[in-house]
């Protein structure tokens, strides 16, 4: 009987340790030493936003670009082709931004996961945190971070809403493919 009790207690302790270890794995509330991280983007400009950006998407990121929401198109890739942003890695994302007091969340990010999965993130929290984690939910990507008040924030529902709106727009009759394969 003592052997069964000992095994049961051991299993409960192992499960508790496993659960505790998983809940603390993001490290979003831990202080970040920016000097040890590889840099993505530019540190030049009057206002530069910096976020320790952890890739938990399940993919290596081969292209990444950030823009203000008001800008129509993304500019070039900020990643070096020979140095993809691999799964599990944390890098320092730097972006020359506008005055942080004006529109603090008005930035978008375009990503290429692997070689051909294009994704967009619509609300980058440059002024709300110094660290965030990127996740992929198959069809869309989202961020999780701890804000200045210590609250854990996820953009999952926001990004899911953007994804469904875009999918509905594509599935609607906004364009037709003609017999010549042209969209009009």
N, C-alpha and C positions, 0 to 999 in steps of 0.2 A: 504493500500500500504506500509506503514512503517513497518508493521509486516512482510510482505513478504521480504522486503529488509533486515530487522534484521535477519530473519531466514537464508537468503542466505549468508549474511556476516558471520554469526555464523558457517554455514556449511563449508564455504571456510576456515575459521580460524581453525576449527577442522581437516580438511583434511591436511592443511599445517602443523599443529602440529604433526599429525600422521606420515606424510611423513618425517618430520625432525627427529622425534623420531626413526623411523626405519633406517634412514641413519646413525645415530650415534650409533646404537646398538652394532656393532662389537667391538668398543673401541680399535681397533688395534693400533691406534696412541697414546693412553693414556699411561702414565708411568705405569709400572707394579711393584707392591710391592711383590717381590719373596718370602719374609719371611712369607707371609700369605697363600701361596699356598701349597697344598699337593704335595709331590714329587713323580715322577715316574722315576725310573732308579737310576743310581749311581752318586754320587758327588765325587768319588775317581778317581784319575788319574792325570797325568801331565797337560793335557788339558781337560777341562770339558766344554761341550757346554750346555747351558741352554736356554730354550724357554718356555714362558708362552703359554701353548697349550690349546685352547678352543675347546670343543667338541660341534659342531653344526651339527653333522651327522644325527640326528634324532634317534639315537640308543645309548644305553649304550655300552661302549667298555669293553669286558670281557678279552681280551688279547691284548698285545702290545709288540712289539720287534723292536729294531733299530739295523742296521748293516751298515758297510761300503759297498758300491756297489761292491767292489772287493771280499768281503767275500762271499763264496758260500751259506751258510745257516744261517738262523736266529737262535739266541740262545733262551733261555727260556723266558717265559712271565715275564714282569716287573711289572705286576699288581697283587695285592693280590686278590685271588678268592672271599674273603668276602667283598672286597671294589672295585667294578667295577667303571670305569670312566664314570659317568652318563652324559646324554645329558644336555647341558647348563652349565656344570661345567668347570672351568679352573684349570689346574694343571701345575706344573713346571716339564717339561720334561728335564731330565739331562742325558747326555751321555758322557762317557769317549771317547774322540775322538783323532784323529791324529792332528798334527800341523795344526791349522786353515788356515795357508797360503797355504797349499798344498790341493788341491781338496776340496774347501769349501762346495760344494753341492753334494759330493759323498756319500750320505747316503740314505738308504731306510728304510721304516717302514712297518711292517706287523701288521695288525689289525684284530681282530675278533669283528664284530659288532653284538650285541645281543648274540645269542648262536652259530650261524653257518654261518654268512656271512663273508667270508675271503676276505680281501682287502689289496692291497699293494700301498704305496705311494713311488714314485721313486726319488724325489729330495727334500730333507729336507733342508730348508734354515738356518742351524745353524748359519752361520757367517753373514747372511744378515739382520737379525731382532732379536728382543728379544720377539716377540709375533706373534703367527699365529692362525688361526682358521681352523678347520677341517670341511669340508662339504661332503655330500654324494649326488651323482647324480643318485642313484639307482644302476647302474652297476659298478660305480667306485667312489673313494673318491679323494678329492683334497684339497689343502690348499690355503688360502688367507692371505696376510700379507702386511704390509707397510715396504718397504725397507729403507735403511739408507738415501736415497735421498728424502724420503717422498712420493714415488710413490706407489700406491696400485698395488700389484702383485697377480695374480691368476694362479695356476698351472692346472686349469681345462682343457685347451686344450692339454697340455702335457700329463696329466693322461688319457684323452679321447683317445689320439693317442696310448698310451701304451695298453689300454684296447682293442682297435680294432685290434692291432697287435697280442696280445695274443689270442683273439677270433679267428682270421683268422688262427693262428698256430694250435689251437685245432681243428678247422673245416676242416683243410687240411688233406691230406692223409699221414701224418707223422706216423701214427700208425693205426692198425686195431684191432678190437675186434674179436677174433676167436670164434669158436663154444664153446670152453671151457671157454669163458669170459676173456681170457688172452689178454693183450695188448702186441703186438710184433712189 
